[in-house]
Amino acid sequence: MDRKTEGKRRGTTWIWILAVSAVIIALLYWEQTALLYVLGTVGVSALLLVVAMADLSHAKKPIAAAPVPADDAAALGSGIDVIAPAAPRTTFGARTGKKRRT
């Protein structure tokens, strides 16, 4: 998108914001709360419909890249070719053979 189109969209957005604000302020001034409730309900319903109809399954998916190898600077500096596997994780609270003092 070029800058000219982006500027037009930004201007159009501000015009819509100002117009809707003016309508809401006018309805508040003339105490038309019933109409404000109806417009609010219709607005929220329209927003929910837009979200419900959004096609999120066809969004751009990231390209699956090859896994990045681990950065083992110590192994590279000492001339070791093979990176040692990570230590297995234990669950929280698991005892490793140490007995409790009583």
N, C-alpha and C positions, 0 to 999 in steps of 0.2 A: 504494500500500500504506500503510495507516495504522500508527500507532505501536504499537497493541495487537497487531496481527498480527506486526509486526516483532519485538516483544519475545517473543512466543510462539515464533517461529522460532529466535531466538537462544537461548532457554532449551532448546528441543528439541535444538539443535545441541550445546550444552554437555553435555546428558545423554548423547547418543550418544558424544561424545568421552570422557567419563569412563567409560562402560560398556565401550567398546572397549579403553581403556587398562587397566581392571581385568582384563579377560579376558587381555590380552597379558601383563600382569605376573604373573597367576596361572599361565599356561602356562609362563612363564620360571621361576617359583619351583619348579614341579613338574617341570621339565626335560622338557617335552613339545615338543621342537624339531621333531619330525616333523610334528606337528599345526600348528605355527607355519609351517612351509614350505608345507604344503597350503593353509592359510588365506591366506598371502601370495600364492601363485600364483593362487588363486581371486579374491582381491581385485584383483590387477593385471589379470587377464583381464576381470573385470567392468568395471573402469575403461576398458579398451581398447574393450569393446563399447559402452559409453555414448558414448565419443568417436566411434566409427565410425558409430553410428546417429544422431548429432546432425544435425539438419536445418539446416545452415548456409546453404543456398541461399535459404531463405525468411526469413532474418533481416531485421530492419528495414533498409531501404536508405535512405541519406540522400537527401533531395530535391535534385535537381539545380537549383542556383540559377544565375542569370545570373552571368557572370564579373564580378568586382569590378574596376572601372577602377583603373588605377595612380594612386597619389597623387603628383602632381607639383606640389608646393607652389611651386616656383620659377616654373613656367609660369603657375600661377594668380596669383601675386603680380605678375608682369610683364605680365599681360593677354594672354598667348599662348593661343589657343584649342585648338590641335592639339598633342597630345603626340607628340614625336618617337619613332620606333620604336627599339627597343634595337639596339645594335651587334651584328652577327652574331658568333657564337662561333667561335673557331678551335679546332682540336684541339691537344692538348698536344704540344709539340715542333715545331710547324709554324713554318717560317721565314717572316718577313714581308718578305723582300727584302733584309734586312741580311746582309752578308757577314761571315764569321768572320775575325778577325785571325789571321794566321799568324806 
